[in-house]
């Protein structure tokens, strides 16, 4: 069983604020799921390579570094909730 | 204008039985009436549909023959259509409008897009109950789920509120709802269809695919959307083996040369009797036509669920970090940056999405990476080797799609692990990257049941030709 402190630590890493009730629920849910995941421990994998990707592409895919006319930067900037001209605003990071 | 297929629409438009605009209006009318009880659409794109229908009628006059000309289609609401909302059935994207088209949307030349369909939030779930907006009902029994996560697309096709639809499949999200709703659903080979403009859930597993009324339509739609796209570097240039050619010569003798593998690990306890019988009957039917049935073993099957859920949640926790209240989507105004993140995600994500982000974050956090994430990627290799070995002996693998037919709304929603376990027959095709289809094969009581056919990489058309032949 993972602790409440573990749940709160993970939530902080994931940047999700949890209510007290959610912490309790996740403690229960995550514990039972993680216990089930322990099943993988019985598989011998010492000499097995991981498969991160199933794609047949073996090399990096490259393209020329050229500007394209279909630039949608302005469209994307428009989506930001807080902006000034063509800059996206964030709260100050340094105090 | 009932029960139309792509082929019937091609003919109807050519013979001027109806115009594309008439067809679009008829389907929009039907959605407004029928969808009150089914709830498969999040957004109806009426203006877009009528504009595209008008264009289609113009193209018909010029004798254009795009395969999907005038065909009314629905799109899962995690695929971007420029100028239309794309919500992923999540509050965090409730007011988000797509600034560009997904590649698959650009490839649907001539088609008429009716609307965006409901899904489990960010495609995470197997019942469409995890939508933040509405619960889609199964057209065969309104008290039951349509499956998920592409439940809106499958229900809309089954209820004839569109002719075909696009879904996305990360661990069964096209095939399982297709099975539950009695329609055809294809998960293509990883890399066969561009993922550009699909909101990412688990990038090494996600694929877009067709959901249709029959196998032929799935084939037409797949061949339209497939192919290399420079905007998705994991998409692959492969040759589409179309209908004409080898298989048309003598389908009967073809079947006689086929070896069909049936994995013994897929017919164990917990599987519904009706489902088992439907799948066994389908196997008998193809055996009668001359195919050779071989029992095969996929020994790592029992590790597929933990392997899948570790990889999928780890990738999801990284992919969904982008919803931070800064660039787009929901944003909570707070005094400090950290509080913007914390409150935006707390309010924007639903319980299942939070659960998966938490699981993935845990498995990737210091001290657990090797034991969970890396371990899962290694077991994935063993699962891949199981399939490589099986496909050295057989041409296709037949299995059930899900252990049960459509379950009741509310039945599993409070037991996440039970919900995960019901994905046992579908997740392997994603882990290994193989193409797999669910085709309607019969009924368990009054509920439809699909047969899953898994094939070798890029043999989508061969799989679908086979499904037409028995």
Interface residues (C-beta under 8 A of the other chain):
Chain A: X2 X6 X7 X10 X11 X13 X14 X15 X16 X17 X18 X22 X25 X26 X29 X30 X32 X33 X34 X36 X37 X39 X40 X41 X43 X45 X48 X49 X50 X51 X52 X53 X54 X55 X56 X57 X61 X63 X72 X75 X76 X78 X79 X80 X81 X82 X88 X90 X91 X92 X93
Chain B: X96 X97 X99 X100 X190 X191 X204 X230 X233 X234 X236 X300 X302 X303 X305 X306 X307 X309 X310 X317 X321 X324 X325 X326 X327 X328 X329 X331 X334 X335 X336 X337 X338 X340 X341 X342 X343 X345 X346 X349 X351 X354 X355 X357 X358 X359 X361 X362 X363 X365 X371 X372 X374 X375 X376 X377 X378 X379 X380 X381 X382 X384 X416 X417 X420 X431 X432 X433 X457
